[in-house]
Protein backbone atom coordinates (compact mmCIF):
# COMPACT_ATOMS: atom_id res chain seq x y z
CA UNK A 1 0.00 0.00 0.00
CA UNK A 2 1.36 3.39 -1.00
CA UNK A 3 1.84 6.11 1.54
CA UNK A 4 0.18 9.45 0.75
CA UNK A 5 3.58 11.12 0.38
CA UNK A 6 4.35 8.90 -2.59
CA UNK A 7 0.92 8.40 -4.17
CA UNK A 8 0.07 12.07 -4.56
CA UNK A 9 3.03 13.29 -6.66
CA UNK A 10 3.24 10.25 -8.91
CA UNK A 11 0.93 7.52 -10.18
CA UNK A 12 0.92 5.09 -13.11
CA UNK A 13 3.79 2.61 -13.74
CA UNK A 14 6.00 4.11 -11.04
CA UNK A 15 3.31 3.66 -8.41
CA UNK A 16 2.77 0.06 -9.49
CA UNK A 17 6.51 -0.68 -9.26
CA UNK A 18 6.58 0.83 -5.78
CA UNK A 19 3.68 -1.42 -4.76
CA UNK A 20 5.89 -4.40 -5.56
CA UNK A 21 8.88 -3.00 -3.68
CA UNK A 22 7.07 -1.64 -0.62
CA UNK A 23 6.27 -4.97 1.14
CA UNK A 24 9.93 -6.06 1.14
CA UNK A 25 10.74 -4.61 4.55
CA UNK A 26 13.70 -6.87 5.35
CA UNK A 27 16.99 -4.99 4.97
CA UNK A 28 18.78 -8.18 3.93
CA UNK A 29 16.44 -9.10 1.05
CA UNK A 30 17.50 -7.59 -2.27
CA UNK A 31 14.91 -5.81 -4.40
CA UNK A 32 17.03 -6.05 -7.56
CA UNK A 33 15.14 -9.19 -8.73
CA UNK A 34 11.91 -7.14 -8.56
CA UNK A 35 13.47 -4.44 -10.73
CA UNK A 36 14.83 -6.98 -13.22
CA UNK A 37 11.49 -8.79 -13.45
CA UNK A 38 9.73 -5.48 -14.06
CA UNK A 39 11.93 -4.83 -17.10
CA UNK A 40 11.64 -8.44 -18.33
CA UNK A 41 7.87 -7.99 -18.38
CA UNK A 42 8.40 -5.15 -20.85
CA UNK A 43 7.24 -2.47 -18.45
CA UNK A 44 8.51 1.08 -18.70
CA UNK A 45 10.88 2.70 -16.24
CA UNK A 46 12.23 6.24 -16.17
CA UNK A 47 14.84 8.02 -14.10
CA UNK A 48 12.46 10.45 -12.42
CA UNK A 49 10.14 7.66 -11.36
CA UNK A 50 13.01 5.71 -9.82
CA UNK A 51 14.18 8.84 -8.00
CA UNK A 52 10.68 9.18 -6.54
CA UNK A 53 10.92 5.64 -5.20
CA UNK A 54 14.40 6.32 -3.79
CA UNK A 55 13.03 9.39 -2.05
CA UNK A 56 10.21 7.35 -0.53
CA UNK A 57 12.52 4.56 0.65
CA UNK A 58 14.84 7.12 2.26
CA UNK A 59 11.86 8.55 4.13
CA UNK A 60 11.21 5.13 5.64
CA UNK A 61 14.94 4.59 6.33
CA UNK A 62 15.22 1.74 3.87
CA UNK A 63 18.65 2.95 2.85
CA UNK A 64 19.97 -0.33 1.50
CA UNK A 65 17.03 -0.74 -0.88
CA UNK A 66 17.27 2.89 -1.98
CA UNK A 67 20.97 2.36 -2.68
CA UNK A 68 20.21 -0.74 -4.73
CA UNK A 69 17.89 1.28 -6.97
CA UNK A 70 20.48 4.04 -7.32
CA UNK A 71 23.13 1.52 -8.36
CA UNK A 72 20.72 -0.33 -10.68
CA UNK A 73 19.85 2.94 -12.42
CA UNK A 74 23.42 3.56 -13.51
CA UNK A 75 24.72 -0.01 -13.79
CA UNK A 76 21.75 -1.64 -15.56
CA UNK A 77 19.80 1.21 -17.12
CA UNK A 78 22.77 3.51 -17.82
CA UNK A 79 21.00 6.63 -16.60
CA UNK A 80 23.52 9.43 -16.19
CA UNK A 81 23.93 10.63 -12.61
CA UNK A 82 23.83 14.34 -11.91
CA UNK A 83 25.79 15.96 -9.09
CA UNK A 84 22.61 15.84 -6.98
CA UNK A 85 22.14 12.12 -7.74
CA UNK A 86 25.74 11.49 -6.69
CA UNK A 87 25.11 13.37 -3.44
CA UNK A 88 22.08 11.19 -2.71
CA UNK A 89 24.09 8.04 -3.42
CA UNK A 90 26.92 9.21 -1.17
CA UNK A 91 24.52 9.66 1.73
CA UNK A 92 22.91 6.27 1.05
CA UNK A 93 26.29 4.54 1.04
CA UNK A 94 27.13 6.21 4.34
CA UNK A 95 23.85 5.02 5.88
CA UNK A 96 23.92 1.52 4.45
CA UNK A 97 27.63 0.70 4.46
CA UNK A 98 29.41 3.23 6.67
CA UNK A 99 31.22 6.53 6.16
CA UNK A 100 34.81 5.68 7.05
CA UNK A 101 35.59 3.47 4.09
CA UNK A 102 32.83 2.97 1.53
CA UNK A 103 31.39 6.50 1.45
CA UNK A 104 34.82 8.12 1.52
CA UNK A 105 35.99 5.86 -1.30
CA UNK A 106 32.95 6.75 -3.38
CA UNK A 107 33.60 10.45 -2.83
CA UNK A 108 37.30 10.16 -3.72
CA UNK A 109 36.50 8.20 -6.88
CA UNK A 110 34.08 10.84 -8.18
CA UNK A 111 35.28 13.03 -11.02
CA UNK A 112 35.82 16.74 -10.42
CA UNK A 113 32.75 17.37 -12.60
CA UNK A 114 30.58 15.40 -10.19
CA UNK A 115 32.01 17.00 -7.02
CA UNK A 116 29.83 20.05 -6.87
CA UNK A 117 28.16 21.81 -3.97
CA UNK A 118 25.60 19.04 -3.50
CA UNK A 119 28.24 16.33 -3.09
CA UNK A 120 30.39 18.33 -0.68
CA UNK A 121 27.28 19.20 1.30
CA UNK A 122 26.30 15.51 1.47
CA UNK A 123 29.79 14.56 2.68
CA UNK A 124 29.61 17.30 5.31
CA UNK A 125 26.25 15.98 6.47
CA UNK A 126 27.61 12.42 6.69
CA UNK A 127 30.58 13.47 8.83
CA UNK A 128 28.40 15.68 11.02
CA UNK A 129 25.91 12.85 11.53
CA UNK A 130 28.70 10.48 12.56
CA UNK A 131 30.20 13.19 14.83
CA UNK A 132 33.50 13.22 12.94
CA UNK A 133 34.34 16.77 14.04
CA UNK A 134 37.75 17.24 12.43
CA UNK A 135 36.71 15.75 9.10
CA UNK A 136 33.51 17.81 9.03
CA UNK A 137 35.48 20.96 9.78
CA UNK A 138 37.92 20.14 6.98
CA UNK A 139 35.08 19.72 4.47
CA UNK A 140 33.44 22.95 5.62
CA UNK A 141 36.74 24.80 5.15
CA UNK A 142 37.18 23.22 1.70
CA UNK A 143 33.74 24.50 0.73
CA UNK A 144 34.74 27.99 1.89
CA UNK A 145 37.97 27.77 -0.15
CA UNK A 146 36.06 26.67 -3.25
CA UNK A 147 33.79 29.68 -2.88
CA UNK A 148 30.55 27.73 -2.72
CA UNK A 149 27.49 29.76 -1.87
CA UNK A 150 27.03 30.01 1.87
CA UNK A 151 23.67 28.69 3.03
CA UNK A 152 21.92 27.93 6.29
CA UNK A 153 21.73 24.20 5.52
CA UNK A 154 25.48 23.56 5.67
CA UNK A 155 25.89 25.79 8.70
CA UNK A 156 23.11 23.85 10.37
CA UNK A 157 25.04 20.60 9.91
CA UNK A 158 27.98 22.12 11.78
CA UNK A 159 25.83 23.81 14.43
CA UNK A 160 24.13 20.51 15.17
CA UNK A 161 27.51 18.74 15.28
CA UNK A 162 28.87 21.23 17.82
CA UNK A 163 25.68 20.95 19.86
CA UNK A 164 25.82 17.15 19.85
CA UNK A 165 29.50 17.15 20.86
CA UNK A 166 28.99 19.78 23.56
CA UNK A 167 31.18 22.47 21.98
CA UNK A 168 29.10 25.57 22.70
CA UNK A 169 32.03 27.91 22.09
CA UNK A 170 32.43 26.76 18.48
CA UNK A 171 28.67 26.83 18.02
CA UNK A 172 28.47 30.47 19.14
CA UNK A 173 31.43 31.33 16.89
CA UNK A 174 29.67 29.78 13.90
CA UNK A 175 26.50 31.71 14.70
CA UNK A 176 28.59 34.88 14.63
CA UNK A 177 29.99 33.88 11.23
CA UNK A 178 26.45 33.36 9.93
CA UNK A 179 25.51 36.85 11.09
CA UNK A 180 28.58 38.39 9.46
CA UNK A 181 27.79 36.64 6.17
CA UNK A 182 24.15 37.69 6.27
CA UNK A 183 22.85 34.12 6.49
CA UNK A 184 19.35 34.14 7.93
CA UNK A 185 18.45 31.48 10.48
CA UNK A 186 15.91 29.05 9.10
CA UNK A 187 13.55 26.81 11.06
CA UNK A 188 16.21 24.11 11.38
CA UNK A 189 18.71 26.59 12.84
CA UNK A 190 16.13 27.58 15.44
CA UNK A 191 15.39 23.93 16.27
CA UNK A 192 19.09 23.29 16.89
CA UNK A 193 19.41 26.38 19.08
CA UNK A 194 16.38 25.40 21.16
CA UNK A 195 17.88 21.94 21.75
CA UNK A 196 21.37 23.29 22.45
CA UNK A 197 20.22 25.88 24.98
CA UNK A 198 17.93 23.34 26.62
CA UNK A 199 20.88 20.98 27.03
CA UNK A 200 22.74 23.59 29.08
CA UNK A 201 19.54 24.75 30.80
CA UNK A 202 19.80 28.26 29.38
CA UNK A 203 16.08 29.03 29.59
CA UNK A 204 16.68 32.76 29.19
CA UNK A 205 18.11 32.28 25.69
CA UNK A 206 15.27 29.94 24.75
CA UNK A 207 12.68 32.47 25.86
CA UNK A 208 14.57 35.16 23.97
CA UNK A 209 14.46 33.18 20.71
CA UNK A 210 10.70 32.72 21.01
CA UNK A 211 10.14 36.42 21.77
CA UNK A 212 12.35 37.67 18.95
CA UNK A 213 10.92 35.40 16.28
CA UNK A 214 7.31 35.91 17.29
CA UNK A 215 7.79 39.66 17.12
CA UNK A 216 9.45 39.55 13.70
CA UNK A 217 6.72 40.01 11.06
CA UNK A 218 8.72 38.33 8.28
CA UNK A 219 9.94 35.42 10.37
CA UNK A 220 9.17 31.91 9.16
CA UNK A 221 7.96 30.41 12.40
CA UNK A 222 5.80 27.35 11.78
CA UNK A 223 4.70 24.31 13.74
CA UNK A 224 8.16 22.75 13.52
CA UNK A 225 9.74 25.63 15.44
CA UNK A 226 7.16 25.51 18.20
CA UNK A 227 7.67 21.77 18.30
CA UNK A 228 11.43 22.29 18.68
CA UNK A 229 10.77 24.81 21.46
CA UNK A 230 8.53 22.25 23.17
CA UNK A 231 11.31 19.66 22.99
CA UNK A 232 13.74 22.15 24.48
CA UNK A 233 11.47 23.13 27.37
CA UNK A 234 10.71 19.47 28.01
CA UNK A 235 14.41 18.64 28.27
CA UNK A 236 14.71 21.45 30.79
CA UNK A 237 11.87 19.93 32.82
CA UNK A 238 9.45 22.78 32.04
CA UNK A 239 6.47 20.66 30.99
CA UNK A 240 3.91 23.47 31.23
CA UNK A 241 5.90 25.60 28.79
CA UNK A 242 6.38 22.58 26.55
CA UNK A 243 2.61 22.05 26.56
CA UNK A 244 2.07 25.71 25.65
CA UNK A 245 4.44 25.41 22.70
CA UNK A 246 2.72 22.24 21.46
CA UNK A 247 -0.62 24.01 21.48
CA UNK A 248 0.90 26.81 19.42
CA UNK A 249 2.37 24.20 17.08
CA UNK A 250 -1.07 22.70 16.52
CA UNK A 251 -2.50 26.14 15.78
CA UNK A 252 -0.01 26.44 12.91
CA UNK A 253 -0.52 23.10 11.25
CA UNK A 254 -0.95 23.43 7.48
CA UNK A 255 -4.41 22.99 6.02
CA UNK A 256 -3.11 20.11 3.95
CA UNK A 257 -2.57 16.94 6.06
CA UNK A 258 0.98 16.80 7.40
CA UNK A 259 1.49 13.32 8.78
CA UNK A 260 4.94 14.21 10.08
CA UNK A 261 3.27 16.79 12.31
CA UNK A 262 0.82 14.26 13.73
CA UNK A 263 3.65 11.82 14.38
CA UNK A 264 5.59 14.48 16.24
CA UNK A 265 2.61 15.67 18.28
CA UNK A 266 1.80 12.11 19.37
CA UNK A 267 5.36 11.62 20.58
CA UNK A 268 5.75 15.00 22.25
CA UNK A 269 2.47 14.84 24.17
CA UNK A 270 3.45 11.35 25.34
CA UNK A 271 6.86 12.53 26.57
CA UNK A 272 5.22 15.13 28.84
CA UNK A 273 2.75 12.56 30.14
CA UNK A 274 -0.40 13.91 28.45
CA UNK A 275 -2.31 10.78 27.49
CA UNK A 276 -5.52 12.78 26.95
CA UNK A 277 -3.77 14.80 24.25
CA UNK A 278 -2.33 11.69 22.62
CA UNK A 279 -5.83 10.20 22.37
CA UNK A 280 -7.22 13.49 21.03
CA UNK A 281 -4.50 13.91 18.37
CA UNK A 282 -4.91 10.27 17.34
CA UNK A 283 -8.64 10.85 16.77
CA UNK A 284 -7.80 13.87 14.59
CA UNK A 285 -5.17 11.89 12.70
CA UNK A 286 -7.67 9.12 11.93
CA UNK A 287 -9.79 11.48 9.87
CA UNK A 288 -7.27 10.61 7.16
CA UNK A 289 -5.94 7.30 5.96
CA UNK A 290 -3.31 6.16 8.49
CA UNK A 291 -0.39 4.08 7.26
CA UNK A 292 2.15 1.89 9.05
CA UNK A 293 4.34 4.75 10.37
CA UNK A 294 1.30 6.36 12.00
CA UNK A 295 0.29 3.17 13.78
CA UNK A 296 3.86 2.61 14.88
CA UNK A 297 4.03 6.12 16.33
CA UNK A 298 0.78 5.94 18.31
CA UNK A 299 1.71 2.51 19.67
CA UNK A 300 5.08 3.83 20.84
CA UNK A 301 3.35 6.81 22.46
CA UNK A 302 0.90 4.64 24.38
CA UNK A 303 3.63 2.21 25.42
CA UNK A 304 5.64 5.19 26.67
CA UNK A 305 2.62 6.19 28.77
CA UNK A 306 2.27 2.65 30.10
CA UNK A 307 -1.14 1.94 28.55
CA UNK A 308 -0.45 -1.49 27.09
CA UNK A 309 -4.15 -2.37 26.99
CA UNK A 310 -5.07 0.55 24.73
CA UNK A 311 -2.01 -0.14 22.60
CA UNK A 312 -3.18 -3.73 22.15
CA UNK A 313 -6.56 -2.50 20.91
CA UNK A 314 -4.96 -0.21 18.33
CA UNK A 315 -2.57 -2.98 17.30
CA UNK A 316 -5.57 -5.26 16.62
CA UNK A 317 -7.07 -2.43 14.58
CA UNK A 318 -3.84 -2.15 12.57
CA UNK A 319 -3.90 -5.85 11.76
CA UNK A 320 -7.44 -5.46 10.40
CA UNK A 321 -6.35 -2.77 7.92
CA UNK A 322 -5.37 -3.37 4.31
CA UNK A 323 -1.71 -2.51 4.89
CA UNK A 324 1.53 -4.35 4.24
CA UNK A 325 2.66 -6.35 7.27
CA UNK A 326 5.51 -4.11 8.40
CA UNK A 327 7.35 -5.96 11.18
CA UNK A 328 8.32 -2.65 12.77
CA UNK A 329 4.74 -2.23 13.98
CA UNK A 330 4.48 -5.50 16.00
CA UNK A 331 8.06 -4.88 17.15
CA UNK A 332 6.71 -2.03 19.30
CA UNK A 333 4.45 -4.45 21.15
CA UNK A 334 7.11 -7.19 21.29
CA UNK A 335 9.48 -4.70 22.89
CA UNK A 336 6.83 -3.53 25.36
CA UNK A 337 6.00 -7.09 26.40
CA UNK A 338 9.68 -7.95 26.78
CA UNK A 339 10.38 -4.94 29.01
CA UNK A 340 7.45 -5.82 31.26
CA UNK A 341 8.58 -9.42 31.58
CA UNK A 342 5.65 -10.73 29.54
CA UNK A 343 7.92 -13.02 27.57
CA UNK A 344 5.25 -15.53 26.63
CA UNK A 345 3.17 -12.74 25.11
CA UNK A 346 6.18 -11.49 23.20
CA UNK A 347 6.96 -14.96 21.86
CA UNK A 348 3.32 -15.51 20.91
CA UNK A 349 3.23 -12.22 19.00
CA UNK A 350 6.36 -13.17 17.04
CA UNK A 351 4.69 -16.45 16.03
CA UNK A 352 1.48 -14.59 15.18
CA UNK A 353 3.37 -12.11 13.01
CA UNK A 354 5.13 -14.89 11.12
CA UNK A 355 1.79 -16.63 10.50
CA UNK A 356 0.47 -13.41 8.96
CA UNK A 357 3.42 -13.02 6.62
CA UNK A 358 5.63 -10.85 8.83
CA UNK A 359 9.38 -11.39 8.65
CA UNK A 360 11.19 -10.87 11.99
CA UNK A 361 14.14 -8.52 11.68
CA UNK A 362 17.10 -7.68 13.87
CA UNK A 363 15.03 -5.48 16.17
CA UNK A 364 12.52 -8.31 16.72
CA UNK A 365 15.22 -10.60 18.05
CA UNK A 366 16.88 -7.77 19.97
CA UNK A 367 13.65 -7.06 21.84
CA UNK A 368 13.32 -10.73 22.75
CA UNK A 369 16.99 -10.90 23.73
CA UNK A 370 16.70 -8.00 26.17
CA UNK A 371 13.54 -9.54 27.61
CA UNK A 372 15.26 -12.87 28.21
CA UNK A 373 18.32 -11.20 29.73
CA UNK A 374 16.25 -9.08 32.10
CA UNK A 375 14.11 -12.03 33.16
CA UNK A 376 16.78 -14.56 34.11
CA UNK A 377 16.89 -16.48 30.84
CA UNK A 378 20.43 -15.60 29.74
CA UNK A 379 20.96 -18.61 27.50
CA UNK A 380 17.99 -17.68 25.35
CA UNK A 381 19.08 -14.07 25.58
CA UNK A 382 22.49 -14.84 24.08
CA UNK A 383 20.98 -16.90 21.25
CA UNK A 384 18.47 -14.18 20.37
CA UNK A 385 21.19 -11.54 20.56
CA UNK A 386 23.26 -13.46 18.02
CA UNK A 387 20.33 -13.41 15.62
CA UNK A 388 19.86 -9.70 16.25
CA UNK A 389 23.52 -8.88 15.61
CA UNK A 390 23.55 -10.71 12.27
CA UNK A 391 20.46 -8.82 11.08
CA UNK A 392 21.18 -5.42 12.61
CA UNK A 393 21.45 -2.40 10.34
CA UNK A 394 24.18 0.27 10.64
CA UNK A 395 21.87 2.99 11.95
CA UNK A 396 20.28 0.79 14.63
CA UNK A 397 22.86 -1.26 16.49
CA UNK A 398 22.30 -3.11 19.78
CA UNK A 399 22.87 -1.13 22.98
CA UNK A 400 26.04 -1.67 24.95
CA UNK A 401 24.49 -2.92 28.19
CA UNK A 402 22.76 -6.08 26.87
CA UNK A 403 25.86 -6.99 24.84
CA UNK A 404 27.91 -6.76 28.01
CA UNK A 405 25.31 -8.87 29.82
CA UNK A 406 25.70 -11.59 27.18
CA UNK A 407 29.48 -11.65 27.67
CA UNK A 408 29.00 -11.66 31.43
CA UNK A 409 26.80 -14.73 31.11
CA UNK A 410 29.30 -16.55 28.90
CA UNK A 411 32.08 -15.63 31.30
CA UNK A 412 30.05 -17.04 34.19
CA UNK A 413 29.64 -20.31 32.31
CA UNK A 414 33.36 -20.46 31.69
CA UNK A 415 32.63 -21.00 28.02
CA UNK A 416 35.74 -19.34 26.59
CA UNK A 417 35.23 -20.66 23.06
CA UNK A 418 31.69 -19.30 22.78
CA UNK A 419 32.79 -16.01 24.34
CA UNK A 420 35.45 -15.69 21.62
CA UNK A 421 32.90 -16.48 18.91
CA UNK A 422 30.55 -13.85 20.31
CA UNK A 423 33.32 -11.23 20.35
CA UNK A 424 34.30 -12.06 16.76
CA UNK A 425 30.64 -11.78 15.71
CA UNK A 426 30.52 -8.28 17.21
CA UNK A 427 33.56 -7.34 15.17
CA UNK A 428 32.34 -8.98 11.95
CA UNK A 429 29.09 -7.02 12.14
CA UNK A 430 30.90 -3.73 12.94
CA UNK A 431 29.44 -3.50 16.46
CA UNK A 432 32.89 -3.10 18.00
CA UNK A 433 36.20 -1.94 16.58
CA UNK A 434 39.23 -4.11 15.89
CA UNK A 435 40.97 -2.52 18.87
CA UNK A 436 38.25 -3.53 21.33
CA UNK A 437 38.01 -6.98 19.77
CA UNK A 438 41.72 -7.57 20.32
CA UNK A 439 41.54 -6.39 23.92
CA UNK A 440 38.60 -8.65 24.69
CA UNK A 441 40.09 -11.66 22.89
CA UNK A 442 43.41 -11.21 24.66
CA UNK A 443 41.60 -11.11 27.98
CA UNK A 444 39.71 -14.30 27.14
CA UNK A 445 42.79 -16.17 25.84
CA UNK A 446 44.73 -15.19 28.94
CA UNK A 447 41.82 -16.63 30.93
CA UNK A 448 41.22 -13.28 32.52
CA UNK A 449 37.67 -12.34 33.41
CA UNK A 450 35.84 -10.32 30.81
CA UNK A 451 34.66 -7.52 33.06
CA UNK A 452 31.30 -6.10 32.02
CA UNK A 453 32.23 -2.71 33.42
CA UNK A 454 35.46 -2.65 31.42
CA UNK A 455 33.60 -3.51 28.21
CA UNK A 456 31.08 -0.78 28.87
CA UNK A 457 33.78 1.81 29.42
CA UNK A 458 35.71 0.77 26.30
CA UNK A 459 32.65 0.85 24.06
CA UNK A 460 31.25 4.08 25.48
CA UNK A 461 34.61 5.81 25.12
CA UNK A 462 34.85 4.65 21.50
CA UNK A 463 31.28 5.78 20.78
CA UNK A 464 32.06 9.29 22.02
CA UNK A 465 35.29 9.61 20.06
GIVEN-V877183 format. One record per backbone hydrogen bond with DSSP energy under -1.0 kcal/mol. CO is the residue of the C=O (numbers start at 1). NH is the residue of the N-H. Records with the same first field share a line. If there is no record, write none. Layout:
CO = NH, NH
//
This chain:
3 = 7
4 = 8
6 = 10
12 = 16
13 = 17
14 = 18
15 = 19
16 = 20
17 = 21
18 = 22
21 = 24
23 = 25
26 = 29
31 = 35
32 = 36
33 = 37
34 = 38
35 = 39
36 = 40
37 = 41
38 = 43
39 = 42
46 = 50
47 = 51
48 = 52
49 = 53
50 = 54
51 = 55
52 = 56
53 = 57
54 = 58
55 = 59
56 = 60
57 = 62
58 = 61
61 = 63
62 = 66
63 = 67
64 = 68
65 = 69
66 = 70
67 = 71
68 = 72
69 = 73
70 = 74
71 = 75
72 = 76, 77
73 = 79
82 = 86
83 = 87
84 = 88
85 = 89
86 = 90
87 = 91
88 = 92
89 = 93
90 = 94
91 = 95
92 = 96
93 = 97, 98
98 = 103
99 = 104
101 = 105
102 = 106
103 = 107
104 = 108
105 = 109
111 = 115
114 = 116
116 = 120
117 = 121
118 = 122
119 = 123
120 = 124
121 = 125
122 = 126
123 = 127
124 = 128
125 = 129
126 = 130
127 = 132
128 = 131
131 = 133
132 = 136
133 = 137
134 = 138
135 = 139
136 = 140
137 = 141
138 = 142
139 = 143
140 = 144
141 = 145
142 = 146
143 = 148
144 = 147
151 = 155
152 = 156
153 = 157
154 = 158
155 = 159
156 = 160
157 = 161
158 = 162
159 = 163
160 = 164
161 = 165
162 = 167
163 = 166
166 = 168
167 = 171
168 = 172
169 = 173
170 = 174
171 = 175
172 = 176
173 = 177
174 = 178
175 = 179
176 = 180
177 = 181
178 = 183
179 = 182
186 = 190
187 = 191
188 = 192
189 = 193
190 = 194
191 = 195
192 = 196
193 = 197
194 = 198
195 = 199
196 = 200
197 = 202
198 = 201
201 = 203
202 = 206
203 = 207
204 = 208
205 = 209
206 = 210
207 = 211
208 = 212
209 = 213
210 = 214
211 = 215
216 = 219
219 = 221
222 = 226
223 = 227
224 = 228
225 = 229
226 = 230
227 = 231
228 = 232
229 = 233
230 = 234
231 = 235
232 = 236
233 = 238
234 = 237
237 = 239
238 = 242
239 = 243
240 = 244
241 = 245
242 = 246
243 = 247
244 = 248
245 = 249
246 = 250
247 = 251
249 = 252
250 = 253
258 = 262
259 = 263
260 = 264
261 = 265
262 = 266
263 = 267
264 = 268
265 = 269
266 = 270
267 = 271
268 = 272
269 = 274
270 = 273
273 = 275
274 = 278
275 = 279
276 = 280
277 = 281
278 = 282
279 = 283
280 = 284
281 = 285
282 = 286
284 = 287
285 = 288
291 = 295
292 = 296
293 = 297
294 = 298
295 = 299
296 = 300
297 = 301
298 = 302
299 = 303
300 = 304
301 = 305
302 = 307
303 = 306
306 = 308
307 = 311
308 = 312
309 = 313
310 = 314
311 = 315
312 = 316
313 = 317
314 = 318
315 = 319
316 = 320
318 = 321
321 = 323
324 = 326
326 = 329
327 = 331
329 = 332
330 = 334
331 = 335
332 = 336
333 = 337
334 = 338
335 = 339
336 = 340
337 = 342
338 = 341
341 = 343
342 = 346
343 = 347
344 = 348
345 = 349
346 = 350
347 = 351
348 = 352
349 = 353
350 = 354
351 = 355
352 = 356
353 = 358
354 = 357
361 = 365
362 = 366
363 = 367
364 = 368
365 = 369
366 = 370
367 = 371
368 = 372
369 = 373
370 = 374
372 = 377
377 = 381
378 = 382
379 = 383
380 = 384
381 = 385
382 = 386
383 = 387
384 = 388
385 = 389
386 = 390
387 = 391
393 = 396
399 = 403
400 = 404
401 = 405
402 = 406
403 = 407
404 = 408
405 = 409
406 = 410
407 = 411
408 = 412
409 = 413
410 = 415
414 = 416
415 = 419
416 = 420
417 = 421
418 = 422
419 = 423
420 = 424
421 = 425
422 = 426
423 = 427
424 = 428
425 = 429
426 = 431, 432
427 = 430
433 = 437
434 = 438
435 = 439
436 = 440
437 = 441
438 = 442
439 = 443
440 = 444
441 = 445
442 = 446
443 = 448
444 = 447
449 = 451
451 = 455
452 = 456
453 = 457
454 = 458
455 = 459
456 = 460
457 = 461
458 = 462
459 = 463
460 = 464
461 = 465
//
